[in-house]
Amino acid sequence: MRRRKFIVLLGGSVFAWPLAAPAQQPEQLRRIGVLNLLAETDAEAQAQDAAFRKRLTDLGWVDGRNIRVDYRWGAGNVGRVQLFAKELVGLNPDVLVSLTTPATAALQSETKTVPIVFAQVSDPLGSGFVASFARPGGNITGFVNIEASLSGKWLELMHRIAPSVSRVALLFNPQTEPYARYYLDTFHAGAAALSVMAIEAPFHDAVEIESVMTNLGSNSDAGLVVMPGTSTLVHRELICALAARFRLPAIYPFRRFISSGGLLSYGIDSRDLLRGAASYVDRILRGAKVTELPVQLPTKFEMVINLKAAKALGLSLPQSLLVEADEVIE
């Protein structure tokens, strides 16, 4: 009986051994916080988010499997951004992503330790985010959305599409574009070189946009350049509609304005910046230090022309310009 009992117990223990083996551990869930000054429902915001997520997925990071992405959307309200920055830092993320200068400044004031990767920042040096492009220092690095020298390029394009224009306004919101001087200095220099009057056109809301453009439209020799920024993106439909109403030749910084009926854009694809930001997030999650990741300048620019808008303005665009364009919308 003892021998039979021993064999039964031994057999039971043999079948129990596999059950006692340690279970496979789930992947560690890393946390990413994203602060975007646009509204979640904005088409541009959705395109940026899709580009960011796609690049993360390509690099092996899937939301809900090995990462969790927490979003806060400012909807153009700078006052709410500081509150959202505090909320995101309070979630103890592994890395933060900021879109625009105000969003980056808000996160910078909340943490000096959590890595921050910015996209769509115009002047990270002047804004105090980094010590230098090559050696950012601190906990912040990222991708510059455009260069100040492009103010001169926009004026050159204005001269080519509308040679009769003798005064050009640069439209911007000083609240959401605190880096405005970064563009204004080269804007004034470029205007002087072309013997054009440079007009600074600040605004704070839609009412002021209409007032600025109404005054500008009262001059038959006026043109408009739109500074890159959150407020100009948020109000792009209004800006493009007013430019059409007052027959103002206008140069825009992003393709998105052309989708809203604008005449010509010259700048970068903002979604490309988000793909770059995702690559930096990947490197940080795999152990890279922020100080090892230099600030990146844009390398690819695109020109998009809307011939329908040109026709409505009575402009005959030079063939050489149409050949240079990356896309011509008819």
N, C-alpha and C positions, 0 to 999 in steps of 0.2 A: 504494500500500500504506500509505503514511504517512497519507493522508487517510482511508482506510477504518478504520485503527487508531484514529485520533483520534475518529472518530464513534462507534465501539464503546465507547471509554473514556468519552466524554461521556455516551452513553446509560446506561452502567452507573452513572455518578455521579449522573445524574438520579434513577434509581430508588433510589439509596442515600440521597438527602437526607432523605426522610421518616423513614427508620429512624434517622437521626442526631438527630432532634428529641428534646428532653428528655422523659423519661417523667413522667407526672403523679405528684406527690409524695403519699404517704399522709398522712392526718391525724395531727397530733401527738398522742401518747398522754399524757394527763395522769393523774396518780396521786392517788387519794383513799384515806386511811386511816380506818377506822371502828373505834372501841373501844366495845363494848357490854358492860355488866356482866351482862346476862342470858345464858342458855345458847342456843346456836344452835338447838336443838330446841324451845325454848320458843315456844308459840303467839303470845304477845305480841311476841317478838323477830322472828318471821317476818312478822307483820303490819306491824311498824315497818319492816323491811327492804323489804317490798313497796311501802309508801307512799313511802319514800325513793327507790327505784329508778324507780318510776313517774313521780315528779315530775322526776327527772333526765332521763328519756327524753323527757318532754314538753318539756323545755327544750333538747333536742338532744344530750344526753350519753348515749351507749350504751356499756355495759361491754364491753370487747373491741374496740371500734371507735375511739373517741377518748378513752376513759377506762379506767383499771383501778382497781377497787375492792378494797382489801385489808381483810379483816375480822379482828378478834380478839374472842373471846367469853369473858367472865370467868366465866360460870356462877355468879355470886354470890360468887366468891372474890376478895376485895379484895387478898389477898396476891399473886395472879397478875397483877393489873392493871398494876402497875408494870413487870413484865417485858414484858408485851404492849405497853405504851406505848413502851418502849425499842426493841422490835422494829419497831414502825410508824414511828417517827421515823427509824430506820436505813434504811428503804426510800426515803428522800428524797421524801416525798410533796409535792404542790403544796398540799394542804389536808388538815386532819384534822377528823374529826367525833367528838365524845364524847357518850355518853349516860350521864347521872348525874353527881353531884358527885365521887365517887371517881375515875371515869374522867377527868374534866376535870383534876382535881388531878394525876393521874399524868402526863398529857400536858404539863401546864404545867411540871412539874419537869424534863421532858426537852428542851423547846425553848422559846426565847423569840422565834423568828423565823418558824417555819412557822405559817400562819394556822390557828386552831382555832375551829370552830363547835360550840357545845354545844347540846344539847337535854336537857330534863328535869333542869335544875338549879334548885333552889329559891331559893338565896340567893347569887347570884354576887358581890354586894358584900361580904357578910360572909365569904364563902369566899376573898376576895382575887383573884378572877379578873378583875374589871374595876374601873376607877376610878369610873365612873358609868354609868348606863344610856344616856344620850344620847351620851357620849363614852367608849367603853370603854377606849381607850388600849391599849398593848401589842399582843399578837397574838391576843387572845381576844374573841369576842362570841357571841351566840346567843339562845336562847329559854328563858325561865323557864317552868317547868311548872305552877306554882301559886302562889298568894299566901298569906302567913301569916294574913291576915284570915279565910281560909276555916276556920280552926280554930273561930272563933265561929259560922260558918254550919253546920258539922257538928254543933255542940252544939245549935244551934237546931232542926235537923232531928231530932236525937235527942229533944228535948223534945216535938216534934210527933207523933212516931210512938209514943213510950213516955213519957207524962207522969209515970208513977210512978217512973221512974229517978232516983235521987238521988246516984249516984256513977258517974263515967265515967272509963274508963282510956284513955290514948292509947298505942297500941302502936307501938314503933319499935326499930330496931337502931342503937345509937350508932356502930357501926363503919362501916356503910354509909350511915347518915344522920347525918353529923357536923353537919349544919345543924339538928338537932332543936330547939335552943333557939329557932330562928326561929319554930317553931310552938308551942312550949310556953308562951311568954310570953302569946300571945294566947289559948291554950287555957285557962290559969289565969284570965285576965281574963274570958273568956266564961263559964266555969263559975261564977265569983263572981257575975256579973250574973244568972245563972239560979238561984242558991242551990243549986248542985250541987257535990259534992266532986270535985275533979280529981285523978286518979291517974296518975302517970308510970309507964309499964310498959315498961322497956327489956328487950331480949332479945338473945342472940347466936347461938342455934341453935334447932332444932326442939324440943329437950328443954325449953328455957327458955320457948318459946312455950306449950307444953302446961302447964307449971307456972304461968305467969302467968294463963292463961285458966281453969285449974282453980280457982285461988284466987278469981279474979273471979267465976266461976260459982257459988261457994258463997254468994253474996249475991243474994237475989231482986230487989234494987233496983238491980242493976248493968247498965251498958251499955259498949259498946266503940267507940272510934274508931280507925281504922287510918291511920297516917301514910303519905304517899306515899314510896316508896323501893324500892330493888332487893330487899332482903331480904323485905319484906312481899309483893312481887310473886312472888318465887320460892316463898314458902311460902303462897301464897294458898289453895291447896286445903286445907291443914291448918287454916289460920285459919278459913275458912268452915265446915269440918266441925266444929271445936271450938265455934264460935259456935252452931251448930245443936244440938250435943249438950248444951251447958249452957244453951240457951235464952236466949242473950245477944242483945239488940237491938244491931246493929252498923251503923256508917256507914263506907263505904269511899271511897277517893279516885278509883278508876278503874272503868270499866264492866267490865273484865276480871274483877273479883271477883264480879260478878253472874252472869257465865257459869259461875262456880265454885260457884254456889248462895248467894251473899251476898244480903243483904236490900235495901240501898239504897246507891247510889253517887252522889256529887256531885263533879264535877271536870271535867277537860279530856280530850279525846281525844288520847292520846299520839302517835298516828299523824299528827295534824295538825302536831305539833311537827317531825316528821321531814320533812314536806313543806316546812315553813318553812326547816329546815336545808338542804335540797336547793336552795332558791332562793338562799340566801346562798352556798352552794358555787358555784353557777352564776355569781353576780356576782363572786366572788373569782377564779374561773378566767378571767373576761373582763376582769380588771384592777382590780376594786374593792379598796380598802384596808380592812382590818378596822376601822380608826378611822372609816371612813365608814358603818359598818353598826351602828346602835344596837341595844342589847339590847331584845328584844321581850317585852312582857308578854302573858299569855293574854287573849283577848278573848271567847272563846266557852266557856261551861260547859254541862254536860249532867247531867241527873238521870235515873237509871234505877232503877226499883223492881221487885222480884221479889215478886209477890203470893203465890206458892206458899210462899216462905220466910216471909212475914208470917203466913200461915195456920198454918204449922207452929209459929210462936212464939206463936200466940194473939193476934196484934195485929190490931186493926181500924183501918186507916189512914184518916185523914180524906179526904173527897172532894176538898177543896181542894188537898191535896197530890198526889193522883192527876192532877188537872187540870194542875198545874204541871209534872209529869214529862214529859221528852222521850220516854220509852219506859216502858211498863208491861208486864212479862212475866207472863203468866198460866199 
